[in-house]
């Protein structure tokens, strides 16, 4: 390789600028490295290598951030400005490629190889040159930015490579296009590339011209419309109609202009307003159109509140309003954290499931307060018409939008916290299925184009944070359930209820009943007795009612008996509220034969279930009472069949099923009961009755049984454990597969209960039955 081809030369990186050979341009240089490169060039032969940066925003580029191919230029003039920068006049000489960097510390100094144009002087090149000059002439006529002198000098060039460089340096192109032209050494390819680029630029200029004509025409039409309206106003003024309908229309038009509407909605409202102008005021259609315009203008289309994404603030608000409920609070804080990172998160759809009174609705209100969003609530209980969700078409008399759009109007922003209360209470009839209409509302992939029959235009619900509440998941259709994130709120422990009463309920009821803080005091022992003996619930709604009753009686004593202060102790509770309604702890007072305690899960939370078995001389008839469901009856029959197959191991008479009638009863017969989790409880009660071995009174149990005696997992362990704890039970027998659910149980409850995981009924009997024997029936 010829050593003379390589040149050692200073490098000047250019930001957002590319210099072609033959191009003369002024450059202002201010960076320290660049100034040193200039000084180095002036000390040598006044030649410098100009190469563009890949990212113009970078102030101190590395070698990887500078293009390898650039232009060797000659410095014709250099002037130092008062602000410390250097202004130089450079002229591009030829292309060159960087082979290596010799120095990049104080200034860039590189070794480059000159690149010569590869010209063939073929007929094809001549044809391309003519086409390029023709396109450039047409472009210059359209752009009005290229002088006649420049055009004349371009048309005089006969060297194809020089022609491309001259044209490229005189038209505004993207940096990537200019660099591509600079790097194309083959002249024929460069001609074709530049011809393609100019053709695209020409199309862009034609589009700009069309758009300009359209805008001008639109402005002329607007001026014409304004002129005609002013004439109409003058005529009406002469006729004595000063305001009338035109004043109303002008007011609506002003509202349209002031409200930031999407383009399609703006056109729609303008169209409806034009119809409203044409329709006689006495026509029935006039009021329909006016109502529609009012609805569209009252809805939020672009109005949005700014989220408060401060996690500490949100956590403080949630803890202020609610005690416990750690999972829900954690989920809200996760949502805020992700939104901080992405700034484009679609609104999550949470479904808070739990018994009445646990604070589902108030929790949704707290979420809105924590993130500074508007809050809106609609109740779906009893909704059985699809039009309640999607709205009625405008052809119906008295048509209105659906509840979703009505809720958005109340919210007045496009990103509220929207509470769908009692979503499990929706029904359906001949008018449609509202739960199917809710599928579109609650699907993050679809709700950005929610369709309401009344609006007849799609509405964006993607920024809404939907929160649903339900008491029972079984009544929610599976497709709707699949679109929501289920968060269970099972109920409160006694400790949690005490804390909630002290921090929230008593303070609230004192205020509502006009009492000051010092006028009523409920002692701790009185509060605990109130929780244990006067309420039995998963939530705190009943507890709040009892506290409200105490406040009313205290108010009467303060007003009527002139007392300064009322102190409620454990003894005074009966005086104020009467005899206790419930017995605290429903477990048996002593071990019983034929009676076992099961744990149940209901819509109102957990409860304990006493199952009784009695034997009577007969012919083996099995009787089940207590308003049991089919599943529960089948569990009893499975337990009965298993015991018959294991009479020898259980030391039961082999022919018991021929000598005795067996009666299984579950008390509280007016309450429907169903589910498989009472299987091992029924089996234990049966074995106890047949063997005469009593069941330990402190033991509660839950689990499904198979014909082989295996114990299968169940649901609702947390709720069942809370009910057992309330009832004084200390030992709970659970399926082995449910050990993973123990972490969900509050630590205060878990520490006071003994959990025994089992896999087979033999283990259940070993832990549940006492070693003592009584005479069997």
N, C-alpha and C positions, 0 to 999 in steps of 0.2 A: 504493500500500500504506500502511496506517495505521501511522505511526511509533510510536504509543503501544503497539503490540503487542510491541515489542522491549524486552527487559530486559537491562541490564548487571549481571552478578552474579558473585560468586566461585564457583569450581568445586571440589568435594571429590570426588576419585576414590575409589571403594569397591572393596575387594578381596573377591570371593566373596559379595557382598551386594547385593541390589536392594531399594530402598525404593519402595513404591507410594503414591499419593495417599491420605490418610486414615490412613496407618500411623504409629504412634508407636513409636520405638525408641531405645535408648541406643547410642551409637557411641563407641569408644575411638580417639582420633586421636593418632598419634605421629610421622608423617613431617613434616619441616620445612615443605615446601610446603603441606601440608594444614593445619598449625597456623596458618600465615600467612593462608590462605584463611578460616579460622574467625575470626581476629582482624579481618580486613577486613570480614567479614559483620557482626560484632558492632558495628563502628564505624558501619555504615550502618543498614539496617532489619531486621537479624537474619535476613535471608533468604539461603539458600545453595542452589546447584544440585548435586544428588547424581547422579552417573553411574557406572556400574560399569566396571571394567577388563576387557578381553577376556581377559587372562592374569593371574590373581591372584598368581602368583609374582613378577611384575616389581615391583621396589621403586620405580623411578623411571620411570613410564610416559610415553611420548610422546603427542602428540595423536592419532596413528593408532591407539594401543593403548587408547583410551577410546571407549565407545559414544557415539553422537551424541544418542540419546534418553535422557532421565532424568527426575528429579522435582525440582521446586522445593520446598524444605522450609523450615519456620520453626524457628529455634533457640529452644526454650523454656527451656533451662537449660544452663549450661556450668560445669564444675568442673575445676580443675587438680589432677592427682594428683602424689604425691611423686616418682614416677619420671620426671616431665617430660611425660607424656602428658596429653591433654585428654579428659575424658568429657563428652559433650554429649547432650542429649535433644532429638531432632528430630521434627517432625511433617510428613508429606508433604502438600503443598497441591495441586499440579496437575502434569500432564505438560508437558514442554517439550523443544525440539530446539535443539541448538547450531548457530548460524549461522556464527560465526567465533570464533577465539581472539584476544582483545585483548592478553593478557599470558600468557606461559608460562615466564618466567624465574624470578622470585622466588616467585610463586604463580600458579595457574591463574585467569584472569579471562576470562569469556566473554560473548558476546552471544547470548541465547536467544530463541526464539519460543514462547510458550505454545501448547499443543495442547489443544483442547477436544474432549470426547467427542462422537462423532456418533451421537446417539440418535434413533430414529424412533418410539419408543413404540407399536410395532405389536404385533398379537396374537402374531406369531412371537417377538418379544422376550419377551413375557410367558410364552409356553410354554417358551422356553429357560430363563428364570429359574426357573420351577417345577421343570423337570427338573434344573437345576443344584443347587437347594436339596435336592432329594430325594437326588441322588447324594452331596452333601456330608454329609447326615445319615447315610447308609449308611456312608460312608467314616469318619466320626467314631466310629461304633459299633465298626468293625473295628480302627481304629488305637489307640483308647484314649488318645490323646495330646491330644485337643481337649476343652477344658472345656465344661461345660453352659452356662456364661455366654456363651462365645464363640459356641456354636451358637445360643443364643437371640438374641444380637445380630445374627447373620447372617440368621436367618429373618425378622427385623423390617425388614430393608432393602428398600425398594421401588424404589430407583433402580438400574437394571441395571448401569451403569458402576461405581457405588460397590460393588455386590454382588460383581462380579468381582475388584475390587481387594482387598476384605476377605477373600475366600476365598483368593486367591492368596498373601496375606501370612501366612496361618495354616496352610498345608500345606507340607511339605518337598518342594520341586521342584528340578530341576536349574537352574543359572543360565541356560542357554540357553532353557529353557521360560519362566522368569520374564521374561527380557528380551523374548522374543517377545510375551508378554502385555502388557508395558509399551509395546511399539512398535505394538500393534494399536489404532488410534484408533477404528475402526468398532466400536461396542459389540456389534452382532449377531455380527460375526466373532469378537470377543473371547469372547463367551458360548460359541460353538461350539468354539473352541479350548480353553477351560478345561474344557468338558464332556468333550472327547476326552481331555485330560490326566488328569482325575480318574478317568475310566473305566479308563485304563491303570493308574493307581496302585491302583485297587480290585482289578484282576486280580492285580497283584503282591502285594498284601496277602493275597488268597485263596490264592495259591501258597505264601506264607510260612506261613500257617496250616496248609495241608496238609502241608508239609514238617515243621513242628513236631509235628503229630500222628504222622507217620510215625516221626520220631526217638523220640518218647515210646514208641510201640508197640515199636520195636526195642529200646529200653532195657528195657522190661518183659519181652520175650522173652529177652534176655540174662540178666536177673536170674533168670528162671524156670529157664533152662538151668544157671546157676551153682548154684541151689538143688538141682536134681536131681543134678548131678554130685557135690555135697558129700554128698548122701544115698547115692549109689552108692559113694563112697569109704568112708563109715562102714560100709556093709554089707560091703564087701570086707575092711575091717579086722577086722570081727567074724568073717568067714569065714577069716581068716588070710592072705589075699592082700594083702600090704602094698604091693608095687610092681607086679610083673607087667606085663601089657600096658598097664594104665592109666598106669603111670609112664612107659612109652615114649611113649604118646600125649600125655601132659602135656608131655613134653620136646619132642616135635615141635610141639605147639601153641605152646609158648614160643618156639621157633625161628621159627615163622611170624609171631608178633607182633613179634619183635625185628628181623626182616629187612624192609626197606622194599620191599614188592612192589607192582607195579601192581594196580589194583582187579580187573581181569579175572583175573590170575594168583592173587591172594589168594582170590577166590571159587573158582577151580579147585582150589587146594590144599585149601581147607576141604572142598570136595565130596569129593575123593579121600580125605581123612582120615576123613570120616564113613563112607565105604564101607569103609575099612580097619578102623574100629571094628566094623562089622557083620559083616564076613567072618571066619569061623573062622580061628584062627591056623594050623591044620594044613592049610588049603586052599592050593593052588598059587597061586591068585590073590592071596593075602595078600602073598607076597614080591614079586609083580609090582607091586602098588600101592605097597608100601614103597619099592622101588627107584625108582619114578617120582617119588614125593614127595621122596626124597633128591636125585635129579637136579635137580628144579625148585628146591629150596632151595639147592643148591650153585652154581647159575648166578648170575652177576652180572646184576641187573635195573636197578639204579639206581646201583650203586657206580661211581665215576668218579675217575680221578686228574687232578690239575690239571696242564695242560701248562706246561712252562717255555718261554715264548715269547721268551726273550732270544736275539737273533740272534748276538751275540758269543759267548755260552756255547755255542750249538749249533755254530757254526763252529769253535770251539776243539776241541770233542769230535771232530767229523768229521775235522779235520786231524790230531788225535792218533792216531786209529785207522787212517786211510788216507792214503796219499800219492797225489796226482793225483785222478782221477775228478771233475773240476771240474763237469761237467754235472749229475751226481747231487747233489752238494753244493749247487749253485746251486738245483736244483729243491726240495730240502728247505727251504732258507732262504726261498725264495719262498712255500712253503706256510705257514711260520711268520709271515711278514710279512703275508700276506693274512688269516690267522686273527687276528692282532693288530688289524687294522682292522675286520673284520666280526664276530668272536667267534661266528660261526655257520657256519663252513665245513664242508661235508661232507668226510669223509675221502677223500683222493685215492687212486687205484689205480695204483700204479707197477708196471711190469714191467721188471726189470733183465735185459737180454739180453746174453750174452757167453759165451765159451768157459770151460771148467772152470778153476778156480784163480785167477780174477781178483778174487775177494773179494765176490761178490754176496751171499752169506748173511751174512757178517760185516758188510757194509755196512748191511744191514737191522737188525742188532743195534745198530750204532752210531747209527742214526737213532732207535731207541727210547731209547737212553741220552742222546742229545742233547736230546730233548724231555721226558725224565722220564716215559716211558710204560712199561708192562709189555710184555714181548716174549714172543711165543709163535710156535712154528714147527710146521708139519705138512708132511710130505713126500708129494707126490702121484705120485711115480714108481711106475708099475705099477698104479695105481688103475684098475680097470675096471668097478666096480659102482657104480651110481647111489646105492645105499643108503650107500656110504662117505661121501657128501656130505650126503644128506638124512636119513640114519638109517633104521632099520627100524620098522615099525609094532609097537605093543605086543602084537599078537596072536601074533607070532613068539616062539618060545622063545629066551631069551638076547638079546632085542632091546636095542639101545643107540642113543643119538643119533648123528648123523653126526660126521665129523671136525671140522666147523666149530664145532658146539656143544661138542664135547669140548675144542677149543682155547680156547673162551671160558671154560669151567670152569677150565682151567689158568691163564688170564690173571687171573681173579677181578675184572676190571673191564670196563666196557662200551666202553672206548676204548683197547685195546692196539694195538701195532704187530703185525700178524698176517702172518707170512711164509708164503706158499704156494710151497714149494720144488719145483723141477722140474715146473712146470705144463705143460711141453711133453711130459712123459713119460706123461701120462694116455692111457688106451686105452679101448676099449669092446667089449662082447660081448653075448650074449643077455640079460644081467642089466641092461642099460641103458647110457646114455651119460653118464658123470659130467661131461664137459665141458659138456653142456647144463644140468645141474644147477648148475654154477658160474656160469652166466649170471645167475641171480638173485642170487647172492652178490656178484658184481662189478659190478652195475648200481646206481649211486647213486640212481636213481629207484625201485628196487624193494627194495633190501636193508634198508630200514627195517621191512619186513614179511616177513622171511625165514621160510619155512615148513619146519619139520623134522617128519618123519613121526612120530617118537617123542614129541616134545613136544605135538603137535596144537594148538599155539598159536603165533602169529607171534612172532618175536624180532627186536629192532632191532639191525641191524649198521651203521647209518648213521654211527656215531661211530668205527668201527674204521678204522684206517689200514692198508689192505691193500698188501702188497708181494709181487709174484710174481717168481720167477726162472726163466729158461729159457736153454737153450743154442742152440735153433734155432726161429725163428719159423715155419718152414714147416710144422711139425707141430701148430701151435695152430690150431684152427678159427677162421675169419674173424669170426663173430659174437662169440666170446670175445675175440679180439684187439682188436676195435673198442671194447670196454669198458675197455681199459687204456691207460695212457700209456707208450709204449715209450721206454726209455732204454738206449742201447747202451753196453756196456763192452767195447771190442774187445780190449784187451790192453795190456801194459806195454812201454815201450821199455827198452833196456839201462840207460839212466841211471836210470829209475824203478825197475827191478828192483834195482839197486845200492843205491839209497836205502832201499827197502823192506827189503832184507836187513839193512842196518846198523841201521835204526831199530826194526824189529819182529821179523824172523825169527830173527836170531842171539840177541837178548835172550831171546826165548821159548824157544828150544831149549836155551840155557844153563841156564835155570831148570828145564826139564823133565828135563834130564839131570844135575842136581845139581852143575853147575859154577858157580864164581864168575866174575865179570866179568874178573878179571885172569888166570885160569887158561888161557884160550884166546883167541888173537888171530888173526883171519883178515886178512891183508894185502890191500890194494886190488887188487893185480895178481892175487892168488890168487882173490879174489872174482869178478873180471871173467872169468878163465879158467874158473871154475866155471860161470858163467852161459853163456859162449859154447860151451864144449867138452863139458859134462856134462849140459846141459839144452837142450831145444828145445821151447818151449811159449809160449802166449800169457799164461798166468798165472804164479803163483809156487809152485804146489803141489809140483812136481818139485824146484824149487830148495830148498824147505824140507826135503824128504826128504834131499837131499844134505847140507845143513847139519846135519841130525840125525845122519846117518851120521858126519860129521866129529866131532861132539860125543861120540858114543859111543866112537869110536876114541881121542879125546883123554882121555876118562874112563879108559879102560883103561891108557893110557900113564901117567897121573897116579897111578893106584892100583897098577898092576903094576910100572912102572919107576921109581916114586917121583919123577917129574918135577914141578917146581913150576909150569912154564908151557909151553904148547905154542903155537908160532907157525907158522901155515900160510902158506907162500909159494907162488909159482907152481910151483916145482920139487917141493915136498913134496906137492902135490895128487895127483900120479900115485902116490906111495907110499901115500897114504891111500885113494884111491878107485879105483886102477887106471888103465888106459889110457883116454884120452878116448873118449867114446861117439860124439861128433859132430865133423864138420869145420866149423870156423867159416867161414862164407861159402861158399855152394854155387855161386857163379858160376864159369863156366869159367875155367881158368887161361890160356887163349889163345883168340883168335877162332876160331870153328868154322864150317865150311860145313854147312848143313842142320840146324843146331841153334840154336833160339831159346829164350829164357827168358821164360816167362809168369808171371803172378801169380795165385794162386788164393785163394779164401776158403772155409774149411772151418769145421766146428763147433768146432774147436780153435783157431781164429784164422786168421791169414794164413799162406800158404806160397808157395814158388816152385815153378814147374812147368817142367821141361825137356822140350821137344818136339823129337823127332828125326825127320828125314826122310831116307830112303835111296832111291836109284834103281837099278833093275836092268833089264837088257834084257828086254823082254817085249812085251805087247800092250795096255798101258794099263790094267792092273788097279789099282784103288785099294784098299789094305789098311789097316785101322785096328786097332791093338792097344793094350792098356794098360787094359782094363776101363773103356771109355768109355761114358757114358750116351747116350741118343738125341739129346739136344740138342747134345752135343759132337760126335757123329758128323755131324750136319747142318751144324755150323759148318765142319767139315773139307771136306765136300762143297761148301759155298758158296764157301769159299776156293779150292778146286780149279777150280770153274766160272768164277770171276772171273779166275783166272790164264789159263785157256784163252782167255777173251775178250780178253785184253790181251797176247798173245804178242809182237806187234810192238813195242809200247811198252816191254816189259820185256826185249826182246832175247833171247827164248827161241825154240827151234826150234818151228816151227808144228805139226809132227806129233809132238811129244814124247809126247802121250797115246796114240799108236799104237806108239811105239818102246820106251817104258819102262813098267815096273810101278813104281808109287809106293807106298811103305810109310811110313805115319805111326805113330810109336810114342811113347807117354808112359810113361816109367819108373815104377817102383813099381806094377807091374801088379796087385798084390793089393789095392790101394786103389781103391774105386769113385770115378770122377770124372765130373762132369757140369756143364753150364752153358755159356752162349754167350760168356763173356768171353775164351775162348782163341782166338777167331776170327782176330784179327790176328796172333797168335803163330804159328798154324798156317800162315797165308798167308805170313808172313815166312820161316819155315823152308822152305816149298816153293819160294819164289822164290830163296832162297839156294842150295838144292840144285840147281835147274835152271839158275841162271846162274853158279854157281861163286863167287859173292861171299860172303865170310864175314860172319857176324853179330857185331857188336861185343859182346864178353863183358860189358861193364859196363852194358849196356842191358837193362832188363826192360820188359815191356809188357802191357797189358790193354785189351780192347775187343772189342765184337761187330762182325762184318763183314756187309755185305749183298752181294747179287750185283752191285751197281753200285760196290762198293768203298768205300761210306760206312762210317764208324766210329761206332757207336752207344754210348750211355752204359752203364755197368755199376754194380754195387753193391759195397760193402765196400772202398772205396778206402783208408780209413784202415788196415784190417787188412792189406791187400796191401802198402801202403807200409811198414808196420812190418816185415813179413817180408822185403821187399827190403832194407831198412836192415840187418837182422840178417845178411843173406847177403852184404853187401859191394857190392851194386849201387849205382851212383851216379846213373844216369839212368833215368827211368821215362817211357814214352810212355803217355799217357792220352787218352780221348776229350775233345773240346773241351767237351762238356756237363757233364763232371765237374769243371770248374774250381771250381765253387761248393763242392765237398766238400773243397777243400784246407785250408780254415780248421779243419776237424776234426782235422787231423794235428798232433801235438805240434810245437811250434816247434823243439825241439832236433833232431827228425828232419827237418822241412821244410827247415831251413837246410843240411843235409848232402846233400840230394837235389836233383837237377835234374829238374823236371817239364816235359814237352813235350806240350802239348795239340794234338791233330790232329783233322781231320774226314774225311780220306780216306786210303786205304791207300798212295797214292803218297807222302804225307808220312811215313808210318811207315817205308817202305822207304828214303826219303832219309836218315832219322836212324838207322836200325837197321843198314843194310848198310854194310860197309866198301868203300872204292874199289878195294881190291886184288882180283885175280882168281886163282882156282885152277882147276885142270883139273876140269871138270864130268863126272859119271858119265854 
